[in-house]
Amino acid sequence: MHELSLAQAILETAQAQAASHGAARVLAIRLRIGELSAVVDEALSFSFGIVAQGTAADGADVQIEHVPWTIRCQECGVGYRVQEGMPVCPDCHATGGETLTGRELQIVEMDIE
């Protein structure tokens, strides 16, 4: 379950940022998570709740923005969202290409006090 190690890394980053701004508490953390990251939202939220117990982020609201997998076709150059895990260009029907989005795993914003 890689969500536990991700939750720990998110907590460490959140605590460091809160401390650097003189904040005592982390109220909310907003994340951008790409479709290709294979992160299970519920597992990440649950894991974060466990690792955050007794820290400045205890009880923080974890909000997740999902980023779809998009590709630029290697044949015709059109950008498209991958449907059902199959990277097939809707214009020329070529497979594959350059991944544009979907690998994100970012802390976008935090609410602190």
C-alpha positions, 0 to 999 in steps of 0.5 A, a space after each residue: 500500500 504505497 498510499 501510507 508512504 505518500 501520506 507520510 511524505 505529504 504530512 512531512 511537507 505540510 508540517 515543514 511548510 506550516 512551521 516555515 510560516 509560523 502556523 500551529 495547525 494545518 486545516 486542509 491540504 489540496 492535492 492534484 493526483 493524476 490518473 496514472 499515479 494509481 492512488 486510491 483516494 480512500 486509502 490515502 485519506 485514511 492513511 493520512 488520518 493515521 499518520 497525522 494523529 497527534 501532529 499539527 495536521 491532525 484532523 486536516 481535510 484532505 481534498 483531491 483534484 483528479 487529473 485525467 490521462 491525456 496524450 499528444 498523438 505521435 502521428 497527427 499531434 492531436 491532444 486527447 483524453 485517454 478513454 478506458 485505459 486505451 491510448 487510441 487517437 480519436 482522429 487518426 486511430 494511432 496508438 500511443 504518444 506523449 503523455 501530457 497529464 496524468 502523472 501528477 502528485 502535487 500539494 497544490 494548496 494548504 490552509 493553515 493557522 
